[in-house]
Amino acid sequence: MKLYIADIRQVSKSKYEELLPDVSRERYERLLQYHQEPDRVRGLVGELLILRAVKEELGLEKNQISFDSVERGKPVLHGYPEFHFNVSHSKDLVLCAIGSSPVGVDVQSLIIKPDRLISKCLTEKEQAAMHNLPDGKKSEYMTTLWCRKESYMKMTGKGLALPMNLIEFDLLSNTVALLYDAGMIQEVCYLTEPQISDEYKASICMRTKEDLVVIRDINF
Ligand SMILES: CC(C)(COP(=O)(O)OP(=O)(O)OC[C@H]1O[C@@H](n2cnc3c(N)ncnc32)[C@H](O)[C@@H]1OP(=O)(O)O)[C@@H](O)C(=O)NCCC(=O)NCCS
């Protein structure tokens, strides 16, 4: 499993214009629809990370590939079902994870006011655990769980169609439980949580256990 990490502050306005022809036609058109400049840069950088990974892993150039989407919009590489990747962005950071089986990644800057998200995001057990934490630890706890859950949801491709407050991990047994009214479904999943910086949490979710290689030397 590889994780590419880029910082959008590396991409100035002129650099953005210079890099624009490097992305696919579909991405180019999507970027034009974003109103905010940081959204455009995050979208551009995300695809550039995928293109770099495709080149390194498959030896293919941009004009030799195209993207499809599965489930609720999860992007996949057309004709290469064994090439698994996923992208996430938050504030200044863009992450792209690749693995040998379906992968989901999430990066999130610290959720500053967790209270309004508690019941939406946490199971009853997690809510009780959070209640017992000192105020200074709550933001980190919520952000960590949010990232774990989103990385799982992105691995499956179901995205936010799965209610976050029904998902609970057991890190010791590498399982995730989906706590539906009709009963609990348990699945195997491995979470890797790279330390990115003090201001962000990140999680990568896979069905198989793989060592992580982090690549930060991204030069645009
Ligand atoms: C996938 C999803 C959870 C991403 O949430 P997010 O926190 O805003 O975004 P992240 O930065 O972590 O990830 C965005 C990237 O995930 C990827 N992605 C998009 N849909 C995905 C899906 N269903 N599964 C996995 N990855 C997905 C894309 O690469 C996207 O980057 P891009 O927008 O630049 O192409 C969210 O968009 C979602 O639930 N989508 C599914 C569709 C859906 O159910 N929509 C609800 C409509 S009511």
The ligand as an SDF file (V2000), in Angstrom:
LIG
                    3D

 48 50  0  0  0  0  0  0  0  0999 V2000
  -17.3240    9.6880   -1.1310 C   0  0  0  0  0  0  0  0  0  0  0  0
  -17.6790   10.7480   -0.1300 C   0  0  0  0  0  0  0  0  0  0  0  0
  -17.8430   10.1010    1.2440 C   0  0  0  0  0  0  0  0  0  0  0  0
  -16.5430   11.7760   -0.1400 C   0  0  0  0  0  0  0  0  0  0  0  0
  -16.6590   12.6860    0.8620 O   0  0  0  0  0  0  0  0  0  0  0  0
  -15.7130   13.9640    1.1340 P   0  0  0  0  0  0  0  0  0  0  0  0
  -15.3080   13.9320    2.5680 O   0  0  0  0  0  0  0  0  0  0  0  0
  -16.4190   15.1440    0.6430 O   0  0  0  0  0  0  0  0  0  0  0  0
  -14.4740   13.8680    0.2310 O   0  0  0  0  0  0  0  0  0  0  0  0
  -13.0130   13.2640    0.2520 P   0  0  0  0  0  0  0  0  0  0  0  0
  -12.1210   14.4160    0.0150 O   0  0  0  0  0  0  0  0  0  0  0  0
  -12.6610   12.3630    1.3780 O   0  0  0  0  0  0  0  0  0  0  0  0
  -13.0560   12.3360   -1.0450 O   0  0  0  0  0  0  0  0  0  0  0  0
  -13.3640   12.8370   -2.2930 C   0  0  0  0  0  0  0  0  0  0  0  0
  -12.8630   11.8520   -3.3320 C   0  0  0  0  0  0  0  0  0  0  0  0
  -13.3960   10.5480   -3.0790 O   0  0  0  0  0  0  0  0  0  0  0  0
  -13.5590    9.8790   -4.3110 C   0  0  0  0  0  0  0  0  0  0  0  0
  -14.9410    9.3960   -4.3280 N   0  0  0  0  0  0  0  0  0  0  0  0
  -16.0630    9.9620   -4.8310 C   0  0  0  0  0  0  0  0  0  0  0  0
  -17.1280    9.1530   -4.6130 N   0  0  0  0  0  0  0  0  0  0  0  0
  -16.6710    8.0770   -3.9400 C   0  0  0  0  0  0  0  0  0  0  0  0
  -17.2950    6.8970   -3.4280 C   0  0  0  0  0  0  0  0  0  0  0  0
  -18.5930    6.6690   -3.5420 N   0  0  0  0  0  0  0  0  0  0  0  0
  -16.5120    6.0020   -2.7860 N   0  0  0  0  0  0  0  0  0  0  0  0
  -15.1950    6.2010   -2.6450 C   0  0  0  0  0  0  0  0  0  0  0  0
  -14.5500    7.2980   -3.1070 N   0  0  0  0  0  0  0  0  0  0  0  0
  -15.2750    8.2230   -3.7500 C   0  0  0  0  0  0  0  0  0  0  0  0
  -13.2360   10.8730   -5.4230 C   0  0  0  0  0  0  0  0  0  0  0  0
  -11.9110   10.6060   -5.8440 O   0  0  0  0  0  0  0  0  0  0  0  0
  -13.3200   12.1950   -4.7130 C   0  0  0  0  0  0  0  0  0  0  0  0
  -12.4220   13.1490   -5.2240 O   0  0  0  0  0  0  0  0  0  0  0  0
  -12.8980   14.1820   -6.3520 P   0  0  0  0  0  0  0  0  0  0  0  0
  -14.1900   14.7440   -5.8840 O   0  0  0  0  0  0  0  0  0  0  0  0
  -11.8060   15.1870   -6.4210 O   0  0  0  0  0  0  0  0  0  0  0  0
  -13.0380   13.3550   -7.5850 O   0  0  0  0  0  0  0  0  0  0  0  0
  -19.0290   11.4370   -0.4670 C   0  0  0  0  0  0  0  0  0  0  0  0
  -18.8660   12.2700   -1.5830 O   0  0  0  0  0  0  0  0  0  0  0  0
  -20.1220   10.4240   -0.7840 C   0  0  0  0  0  0  0  0  0  0  0  0
  -20.7280    9.8570    0.0810 O   0  0  0  0  0  0  0  0  0  0  0  0
  -20.3530   10.1690   -2.0530 N   0  0  0  0  0  0  0  0  0  0  0  0
  -21.2900    9.1050   -2.4710 C   0  0  0  0  0  0  0  0  0  0  0  0
  -22.4450    9.6860   -3.1930 C   0  0  0  0  0  0  0  0  0  0  0  0
  -23.5440    9.9470   -2.2340 C   0  0  0  0  0  0  0  0  0  0  0  0
  -24.0050    9.0800   -1.5430 O   0  0  0  0  0  0  0  0  0  0  0  0
  -23.9420   11.1970   -2.1980 N   0  0  0  0  0  0  0  0  0  0  0  0
  -24.9490   11.6100   -1.3470 C   0  0  0  0  0  0  0  0  0  0  0  0
  -25.9410   12.3070   -2.1760 C   0  0  0  0  0  0  0  0  0  0  0  0
  -27.3710   12.6290   -1.2650 S   0  0  0  0  0  0  0  0  0  0  0  0
  1  2  1  0
  2  3  1  0
  2  4  1  0
  2 36  1  0
  4  5  1  0
  5  6  1  0
  6  7  2  0
  6  8  1  0
  6  9  1  0
  9 10  1  0
 10 11  2  0
 10 12  1  0
 10 13  1  0
 13 14  1  0
 14 15  1  0
 15 16  1  0
 15 30  1  0
 16 17  1  0
 17 18  1  0
 17 28  1  0
 18 19  1  0
 18 27  1  0
 19 20  2  0
 20 21  1  0
 21 22  1  0
 21 27  2  0
 22 23  1  0
 22 24  2  0
 24 25  1  0
 25 26  2  0
 26 27  1  0
 28 29  1  0
 28 30  1  0
 30 31  1  0
 31 32  1  0
 32 33  2  0
 32 34  1  0
 32 35  1  0
 36 37  1  0
 36 38  1  0
 38 39  2  0
 38 40  1  0
 40 41  1  0
 41 42  1  0
 42 43  1  0
 43 44  2  0
 43 45  1  0
 45 46  1  0
 46 47  1  0
 47 48  1  0
M  END
$$$$
